[in-house]
Amino acid sequence: MPLIGYARVSTEDQTPLPQSQALKSAGCAEIYEEHASGSNRARPVLGRVLERIGKGDTLVVVRIDRLARSLSHLLEVIERLEAKGAFFRSIQDPIDTGSPQGKFTLQVLGAAAEFERALIRERTKAGLASARTKGRVGGNPGLRAKDPAALRKLQLARQDGYMERLNETAQDWVLHVRRLRPDLAWEDVVRIINGPLPEARRWTQSRLLRAVKAYVRDGFLPTEVLARAGRRETDDRLPAIVSAIKGADPDITLQAICTRLESMRERTPRGRTSWQPSSVKMLLERAERLGLLE
């Protein structure tokens, strides 16, 4: 099974060389390096790695903290890998989802995370109940009085919270939106984004539009992505979709594109649900003639 290495350091002053050497010694044929903070989930290199990785591949890191700084993020990445039939391994930690022992360790970590969340919920409920018995009413006095300044502050806090949640998922959709809009309709963009994602993390068109508008408003995406999609001939739609998948990952195989199209429930030109590499190759050749491939 192909081993794909991921090395990360926090600043430009640090070097990922020791991690890369350890990954090479572990047998990684491909190694991706990134300079980014561990607390930032929107890492473009990690996003490309997760997009490129396929069924049977194994993502390898030297230590867990090189991939994620929180248990929730770690479990989220592993869930995404499992949805693609891929595995995860940490050289210095007892986690290898390709082995029974590694899966057991992961289950223990997941149970610990859920237990921690349950404790927090119970403590919050107990604190609120205790406050009510003492006659204290929760909430912001300014909000109860509908003070404009307090309401404005709440609105800004909600916007900040929303943007923070969007940043955690940016690696799933920003690159696709930047590449595909306005050439493809939103319906097709959503299906391409959702292709490799597990069911729990898939987007609806309205939710994606809201996220894109927020990023455009704050200058993270150009306004052009919100322009109306141009009309496209029916025969050009499949070549456009296939070229978009290929453009996001130039190294993707024909079989992997077949798998992606099937997960999108996209039918072949003859209306079948099962795709063959020869059909994908034909569409890529047509896309090249149409000037859709970069």
FENDA-V858138 format. One record per residue. RES is the residue in three letters. SS is DSSP state (helix for helix, strand for strand, loop for the rest). BURIAL is I if it has 16 or more other C-alpha atoms within 10 Angstrom, else O. Layout:
RES,SS,BURIAL / RES,SS,BURIAL
//
This chain:
MET,loop,O / PRO,loop,I / LEU,strand,I / ILE,strand,I / GLY,strand,I / TYR,strand,I / ALA,strand,I / ARG,strand,I / VAL,strand,I / SER,loop,I / THR,loop,O / GLU,loop,O / ASP,loop,O / GLN,loop,O / THR,loop,I / PRO,loop,I / LEU,helix,O / PRO,helix,O / GLN,helix,I / SER,helix,I / GLN,helix,O / ALA,helix,I / LEU,helix,I / LYS,helix,I / SER,helix,O / ALA,loop,O / GLY,loop,O / CYS,loop,I / ALA,loop,O / GLU,strand,O / ILE,strand,I / TYR,strand,O / GLU,strand,I / GLU,strand,I / HIS,strand,I / ALA,loop,I / SER,loop,I / GLY,loop,I / SER,loop,O / ASN,loop,O / ARG,loop,I / ALA,loop,I / ARG,loop,I / PRO,helix,I / VAL,helix,I / LEU,helix,I / GLY,helix,I / ARG,helix,I / VAL,helix,I / LEU,helix,I / GLU,helix,I / ARG,helix,I / ILE,loop,I / GLY,loop,I / LYS,loop,I / GLY,loop,O / ASP,loop,I / THR,strand,I / LEU,strand,I / VAL,strand,I / VAL,strand,I / VAL,loop,I / ARG,loop,I / ILE,helix,I / ASP,helix,O / ARG,helix,I / LEU,loop,I / ALA,loop,I / ARG,loop,O / SER,loop,O / LEU,helix,O / SER,helix,O / HIS,helix,O / LEU,helix,I / LEU,helix,I / GLU,helix,O / VAL,helix,I / ILE,helix,I / GLU,helix,I / ARG,helix,I / LEU,helix,I / GLU,helix,I / ALA,helix,I / LYS,loop,I / GLY,loop,O / ALA,loop,I / PHE,strand,I / PHE,strand,I / ARG,strand,I / SER,strand,I / ILE,loop,O / GLN,loop,O / ASP,loop,O / PRO,loop,I / ILE,strand,I / ASP,strand,I / THR,loop,I / GLY,loop,O / SER,loop,O / PRO,helix,O / GLN,helix,O / GLY,helix,I / LYS,helix,I / PHE,helix,O / THR,helix,I / LEU,helix,I / GLN,helix,O / VAL,helix,O / LEU,helix,I / GLY,helix,I / ALA,helix,O / ALA,helix,O / ALA,helix,O / GLU,helix,O / PHE,helix,O / GLU,helix,O / ARG,helix,O / ALA,helix,O / LEU,helix,O / ILE,helix,O / ARG,helix,O / GLU,helix,O / ARG,helix,O / THR,helix,O / LYS,helix,O / ALA,helix,O / GLY,helix,O / LEU,helix,O / ALA,helix,O / SER,helix,O / ALA,helix,O / ARG,helix,O / THR,helix,O / LYS,loop,O / GLY,loop,O / ARG,loop,O / VAL,loop,O / GLY,loop,O / GLY,loop,O / ASN,loop,O / PRO,helix,O / GLY,helix,O / LEU,helix,O / ARG,helix,O / ALA,loop,O / LYS,loop,O / ASP,loop,O / PRO,helix,O / ALA,helix,O / ALA,helix,I / LEU,helix,I / ARG,helix,O / LYS,helix,O / LEU,helix,O / GLN,helix,O / LEU,helix,O / ALA,helix,O / ARG,helix,O / GLN,helix,O / ASP,helix,O / GLY,helix,O / TYR,helix,O / MET,helix,I / GLU,helix,O / ARG,helix,O / LEU,helix,I / ASN,helix,I / GLU,helix,O / THR,helix,O / ALA,helix,I / GLN,helix,I / ASP,helix,I / TRP,helix,I / VAL,helix,I / LEU,helix,I / HIS,helix,I / VAL,helix,I / ARG,helix,O / ARG,helix,O / LEU,helix,I / ARG,loop,I / PRO,loop,I / ASP,loop,I / LEU,loop,I / ALA,loop,I / TRP,helix,I / GLU,helix,O / ASP,helix,I / VAL,helix,I / VAL,helix,I / ARG,helix,I / ILE,helix,I / ILE,helix,I / ASN,helix,I / GLY,loop,I / PRO,loop,I / LEU,loop,I / PRO,loop,O / GLU,helix,O / ALA,helix,O / ARG,helix,O / ARG,loop,I / TRP,loop,I / THR,loop,O / GLN,helix,O / SER,helix,O / ARG,helix,O / LEU,helix,I / LEU,helix,O / ARG,helix,O / ALA,helix,I / VAL,helix,I / LYS,helix,I / ALA,helix,I / TYR,helix,I / VAL,helix,I / ARG,helix,O / ASP,loop,O / GLY,loop,O / PHE,loop,O / LEU,loop,I / PRO,loop,O / THR,helix,O / GLU,helix,O / VAL,helix,I / LEU,helix,I / ALA,loop,O / ARG,loop,O / ALA,loop,O / GLY,loop,O / ARG,loop,O / ARG,loop,O / GLU,loop,O / THR,helix,O / ASP,helix,O / ASP,helix,O / ARG,helix,I / LEU,helix,I / PRO,helix,I / ALA,helix,I / ILE,helix,I / VAL,helix,I / SER,helix,I / ALA,helix,I / ILE,helix,I / LYS,helix,I / GLY,helix,I / ALA,helix,I / ASP,loop,I / PRO,loop,O / ASP,loop,O / ILE,loop,I / THR,loop,O / LEU,helix,I / GLN,helix,O / ALA,helix,I / ILE,helix,I / CYS,helix,I / THR,helix,I / ARG,helix,I / LEU,helix,I / GLU,helix,I / SER,helix,I / MET,loop,I / ARG,loop,O / GLU,loop,I / ARG,loop,O / THR,loop,I / PRO,loop,O / ARG,loop,O / GLY,loop,O / ARG,loop,O / THR,loop,O / SER,loop,O / TRP,loop,I / GLN,loop,O / PRO,helix,O / SER,helix,O / SER,helix,O / VAL,helix,I / LYS,helix,I / MET,helix,O / LEU,helix,I / LEU,helix,I / GLU,helix,I / ARG,helix,I / ALA,helix,I / GLU,helix,O / ARG,helix,O / LEU,loop,O / GLY,loop,O / LEU,loop,I / LEU,loop,I / GLU,loop,O
//
